[in-house]
Amino acid sequence: MTPAASACTSSTLACRDCGRMIDLCAFCERVECAVASCHVCLRLALGETLAHPHAHGG
């Protein structure tokens, strides 16, 4: 197995909002978090960024 492939399979958490596989929670930075959040969803929740619509308007 290549190092890149093994790195992808080491993700054990899924973001509670979008389901993206993450290595650790972006909020508490723990590997074992019951309500893990990815950095994209965390920034949206904190109001640091806005959700952008698709380029095709859908």
Summary of the structure (lengths in Angstrom):
residues: 58
radius of gyration: 13.7
end to end distance: 38.6
largest distance: 40.1
contacts: 114
relative contact order: 0.17
helix: 26%
strand: 7%
